[in-house]
Amino acid sequence: MPIIMGVRFRQKLMSGGATQNGSFCPGQNQRGVTDAPSFADAADGLSFGIDLPPSAEGPGLLLTADGGRYQGTLFGAQGYGEGELVFTTGMMGYQESLTDPSFAGQVLTFTYPLIGNYGIHAGASESSGVWPRGVVVRHAMHQPDHRHSIAPVEDLLRLHNVPGIQGIDTRSITRRVRELGTVLCVFGPAEDEDLLRSRLKEMTSPDLEDLVEQVSISSPVVLNPGALDVLDQPLPRLGALDCGIKFNILRNLCRHFEVVWCPPETSFDILTNEYQIDALFCSNGPGDPAHTGKATMARNTLAQAVQARLPVMGICLGHQLMGLASGLQTYKMRYGHRGANQPVVDLKTGRVSITSQNHGFAVADPDAGMLAAHPSGACSPPGENLHGAEVTVRFVNANDRTVEGLDLVGHPSFTVQFHPEACPGPHDAAPLFEQFRDIVDRALGGEY
């Protein structure tokens, strides 16, 4: 079984000389697949016994750009944490959140007061890295209690050189972000307060960076070559544009398709001529969907796929990119939706689903405009419809009525802002993968 130590695996683990097969192998034991590639999981280094850098300790200080000052105690890796301060409301799933590439560029605050009680589990990560640039918790459990735990959460942070601070009043931080919007922040040793203030003054928003480029795979790879269905028929081939894709999305896609995992800049011509895909998927990811880098390349590929009447599905950032390709604007939200308890209304059926989400940008409603917008007013400029298809809003958030999904009228294409694959969390939206497979089958049968 070949190993691809991929998706920007953290330098510390790579330099540690890990040579074993990674624990992420979505094509393993699948019917018809004989040589499935494997990839590094963020926790693999803890199983391989890689030497960890020293732990941070002692009094810490967190400063926010709007004047906030919070005292705490340092843990995790030594160094300074800095980025956009956001919060997530999940009561569990901290390993999945820490390894979600959509958190790249951000300092992640957990609202649940106890983080790490069941430790870190082998093969449970959502990528090969830990992506927040800093972690804020009320209390980090240093001695987890679970039969499958291989290490405390602090060791995962040390492995990937991510600093943390605990003993912080996370309720106060959450209220501050909810009322004033996400802000830039920095934390580190309390004795370095002057330096921290200087670093904060010089910081720029991570939204200005091409974060998608930082978290995506570098070259295409077929995850489950030769995959067959229960009737021993070849599965449809799907191109999956990686803007920061989560492992569990790839697992779900491999159950229904032969998946070509692709960089976000992969052109439509290469996907159709070289890889002969039957459908296209665009993933979640970090940052501003209107950034002129790799996200825009993925947006253009999506538009061409719709023009060619290829079945298309998008999740999270993929949804936002489809919105831009459809001539809709995207904008920065006041504090975003991050957690496992977001209610979403299907406007077609009236059904309400409880969903997991992680996003700080949204697609503007064609009628109501930019709802729950950030005080900065950051948004994309007015655009044009690149594919020519009519789009309608299919899903909205029950709390703030923001757009949560789009249908392309007369085309085998749809998008959702939420995560149907999310685990842990509710499974209300999980059937969307099966629905997409049904759409692809009908499209291959000439229905569209």
Order of alpha helices (4+ residues) and beta strands (2+ residues): beta-alpha-beta-alpha-beta-beta-beta-alpha-beta-beta-beta-beta-beta-beta-alpha-beta-alpha-beta-alpha-alpha-beta-beta-alpha-beta-beta-alpha-beta-alpha-beta-beta-beta-beta-beta-alpha
